[in-house]
Amino acid sequence: MNVSKKRNSFLIALGTVLALALQIVCPQRLQAQVDTPKYVVDPSWPRPLPERWITGSIGGVCVDNQDHVFDSCHPSDRPHGR
């Protein structure tokens, strides 16, 4: 084996040993989910859009940590002239 291959083998072995040592010293704590989420229907949602707004096809929906719902729509799917 030449020097380059020995060095690469050494670095891989060193990285493996360090990764294992880190896993032993700082293990990740896994927690099982105790309760399943409970969903409640909000009869007032979705509210009508103001001022004749329209949406196209929904491309994605996100919810923030305060339960605000955001959607992204594709404007190319809207009827023309609006």
C-alpha positions in Angstrom: 0.0 0.0 0.0 1.2 3.4 -0.8 1.2 6.4 1.6 -2.0 7.9 0.2 -4.0 4.6 0.7 -2.6 4.2 4.2 -3.6 7.7 5.1 -7.1 7.3 3.7 -7.6 4.1 5.6 -6.3 5.7 8.8 -8.7 8.7 8.4 -11.7 6.4 7.8 -10.8 4.3 10.9 -10.3 7.4 12.9 -13.6 8.9 11.8 -15.4 5.6 12.6 -13.8 5.5 16.1 -14.7 9.1 16.8 -18.3 8.6 15.6 -18.7 5.6 17.9 -17.1 7.4 20.8 -19.4 10.4 20.3 -22.4 8.1 20.2 -21.4 6.5 23.5 -20.6 9.8 25.2 -23.6 11.8 23.9 -26.4 9.3 23.0 -29.5 10.6 21.4 -32.5 10.3 23.7 -35.4 8.7 21.9 -38.9 9.4 23.3 -41.9 7.4 22.3 -45.0 9.4 21.5 -47.3 8.8 24.5 -50.6 10.1 23.1 -51.8 10.4 19.6 -52.8 13.9 18.5 -56.5 14.9 18.8 -58.0 16.8 15.9 -60.9 19.1 16.3 -63.0 20.3 13.3 -63.2 24.1 13.1 -66.6 24.8 11.4 -65.6 28.4 10.7 -62.7 27.3 8.5 -62.0 28.0 5.7 -63.4 31.5 5.8 -64.5 33.2 2.6 -61.7 35.1 0.8 -62.0 38.9 1.0 -62.5 41.3 -2.0 -63.2 38.6 -4.6 -59.9 36.9 -4.1 -59.5 33.5 -5.7 -56.9 30.8 -5.5 -55.5 28.4 -8.0 -54.4 24.9 -7.3 -52.9 24.5 -3.9 -49.2 23.6 -4.2 -48.4 23.3 -0.5 -49.8 23.9 3.0 -47.9 24.7 6.2 -49.0 25.4 9.8 -46.8 27.4 12.1 -46.4 26.9 15.9 -49.4 29.2 16.5 -51.7 27.2 14.3 -51.7 29.8 11.5 -52.3 28.0 8.2 -50.5 29.1 5.1 -51.0 27.8 1.6 -49.2 28.4 -1.7 -51.2 28.4 -4.8 -50.3 28.3 -8.5 -51.4 31.6 -10.1 -51.3 30.1 -13.6 -54.3 28.0 -12.7 -56.5 31.0 -12.0 -59.1 32.1 -14.6 -57.7 34.8 -16.9 -58.6 38.4 -16.3 -58.6 38.2 -12.5 
